Amino acid sequence: DPDAGADIMSKSAGFTLIEMLVALAVTSLLMVAGSTLLIQTLRSG
């Protein structure tokens, strides 16, 4: 059944997209946290 294969492909692509978005969100949060810590360190220093 070719439709079943296409459905599996779309599902895996969707999960990959979600994982990409999660990775981007985590990276952004880490960058913001790092920048905040750096700014606080520079200000206190």
N, C-alpha and C positions, 0 to 999 in steps of 0.2 A: 504493500500500500504506500504509494509515494506521498500521500497526504500526511501519513503518520511521521514519515521521515522529515518532512518540512516542519511539522509541528515541533518535533524534537529540536530541530535546528533553531527555530525561533525562540524556544524556551532557553536553550543554552546561550544564545546570543543575548537574551534579556538578562540572564543571570550575570553574564560577563559585563554588560553595561552597568548593572547595579554594583558589581564589585569594583568597576572602574570609578563610579561616582563615590563609593565609600572610601576608596583609596585616596581620591582627590580631597575629600572632606577631611580625612585624617591628616593628610599632608598639610592642608591649609591650617588646621588647628595647631599642628606641631609648629608650623612656621610662625603663626601668631603668638603662640606661647613662648617660643624662643625669642621673638622680637621683644615681647613684653619684658621677659627676664633680662634681656640685654639692656633695654632702656632703663629699667629699674636699677641695674648694676651701675650703669654710667651715671645716673642721677645721684645715687648714694655715694658713688666714688667721687 
